[in-house]
Amino acid sequence: ATNSMLASDGSGNVTVAAASKNISLAGLSIHSQGIRQAFTSIAAAGPTSLSTAYTWIDADCSSNTVNLNLPTAASVGPGFLLYIQDFSGTINSGASRTCVINRAGSDTISGATSKTISSAAGKVWLISNGATGWGVIDEEGT
């Protein structure tokens, strides 16, 4: 474990100092050079079950459709962000290579049961409401 120190300035602000250059909080890494999120490339047909360990996902559809199963909104809590994009432009709906994002249980994704990225370099940015589903902050190629 890395030594770290918390300090308060007396007005409600808290400063975290660490012996190393990294501080990680449930997949969100604060580095001396700025905030970084956990990045994962997923190429398996799946389905791959997502959790808070996944925040920034490259859907690599060069060989097949990638199926992702969201965690329940309640399990990740309100405000949890999830960004999914085809960074390398491998999605090709004509060749049956898309990225399908599936809800968990009875949750919804902006009222739907699933979301599909069907265009090369497409993306979707989701936010959990902490209870019954996910909202779409931004999308392209869906």
C-alpha positions in Angstrom: 0.0 0.0 0.0 1.1 3.5 -0.8 1.3 6.0 2.0 -1.2 8.8 1.6 -2.2 11.8 3.7 -5.5 13.6 4.0 -5.5 17.2 5.1 -8.4 19.6 5.6 -8.1 23.4 5.1 -10.8 24.0 7.7 -13.4 25.1 5.1 -14.6 21.6 3.9 -11.9 21.1 1.2 -9.8 18.0 1.5 -6.4 17.5 0.0 -5.0 14.0 -0.7 -1.2 13.6 -1.0 0.4 10.3 -2.0 4.0 9.1 -2.0 3.5 8.0 -5.6 2.1 9.9 -8.6 -1.2 8.0 -8.7 -4.4 7.9 -6.6 -7.1 5.5 -7.7 -10.8 5.6 -6.7 -13.0 2.8 -8.1 -11.6 2.9 -11.7 -11.0 6.7 -11.7 -7.3 7.4 -11.5 -6.0 10.8 -10.6 -2.5 11.2 -11.8 -0.1 14.0 -11.3 -0.7 14.8 -15.0 -4.5 14.9 -14.7 -7.5 12.6 -14.3 -7.5 9.3 -16.2 -10.2 6.7 -16.5 -9.6 3.0 -16.7 -9.4 2.0 -20.4 -10.2 -1.5 -21.7 -10.4 -2.9 -25.2 -13.0 -5.7 -25.6 -12.9 -7.9 -28.7 -14.7 -11.0 -27.4 -18.1 -11.8 -28.8 -19.1 -12.2 -25.2 -21.3 -11.3 -23.6 -18.9 -9.4 -21.4 -20.4 -8.3 -18.1 -19.4 -4.8 -17.2 -18.7 -3.5 -13.7 -17.2 -0.4 -12.1 -13.8 -1.7 -13.3 -14.9 -0.6 -16.8 -15.3 3.1 -17.5 -13.8 3.7 -20.9 -14.3 0.9 -23.4 -12.9 0.3 -26.9 -15.3 -2.0 -28.7 -13.0 -3.9 -31.1 -15.4 -5.4 -33.7 -12.7 -6.4 -36.2 -13.7 -10.1 -36.0 -17.3 -10.2 -34.6 -20.1 -8.4 -32.9 -19.2 -7.4 -29.4 -21.9 -7.9 -26.7 -21.7 -6.0 -23.5 -24.0 -6.5 -20.5 -24.4 -3.4 -18.3 -24.3 -3.7 -14.5 -27.5 -2.7 -12.7 -27.8 1.0 -12.2 -28.4 0.3 -8.5 -25.1 -1.6 -8.1 -23.0 1.2 -9.5 -24.9 4.1 -8.0 -26.1 7.4 -9.3 -23.8 9.3 -11.6 -21.6 6.4 -12.7 -20.3 7.2 -16.2 -19.6 4.6 -18.9 -18.1 5.5 -22.3 -18.1 3.0 -25.1 -16.6 3.7 -28.5 -15.3 1.9 -31.6 -11.9 3.7 -31.4 -10.4 1.9 -34.4 -13.4 2.1 -36.7 -13.9 -1.7 -36.9 -17.7 -1.7 -36.7 -19.3 -2.7 -40.0 -23.1 -3.4 -39.8 -23.1 -4.7 -43.3 -20.7 -7.5 -42.2 -22.7 -8.1 -39.0 -20.0 -6.6 -36.8 -21.7 -4.2 -34.3 -21.5 -3.4 -30.6 -24.6 -4.4 -28.7 -25.1 -3.0 -25.2 -27.7 -4.9 -23.1 -29.5 -3.8 -19.9 -29.3 -5.7 -16.7 -32.5 -7.1 -15.2 -35.4 -4.7 -15.7 -33.2 -1.6 -16.0 -33.6 0.5 -19.2 -31.2 2.4 -21.4 -33.1 5.6 -22.1 -36.3 3.6 -22.1 -35.0 0.7 -24.2 -33.7 -2.8 -23.4 -30.5 -2.4 -25.5 -28.4 0.1 -27.5 -26.5 -0.8 -30.6 -23.5 1.0 -32.1 -23.7 0.2 -35.8 -21.4 2.7 -37.5 -17.6 2.8 -37.6 -16.1 5.0 -34.8 -19.6 5.2 -33.2 -19.9 6.0 -29.5 -22.3 6.1 -26.6 -21.8 7.8 -23.3 -24.1 6.5 -20.5 -24.9 7.7 -17.0 -26.5 5.6 -14.2 -29.5 7.0 -12.4 -28.6 4.8 -9.5 -32.0 3.0 -9.4 -33.7 1.9 -12.6 -31.4 2.4 -15.6 -29.1 4.4 -17.7 -29.4 7.7 -19.6 -27.6 8.6 -22.8 -25.5 11.7 -22.4 -24.2 11.6 -26.0 -24.3 9.2 -28.9 -23.1 8.9 -32.5 -23.5 6.0 -34.9 -26.2 4.3 -32.9 
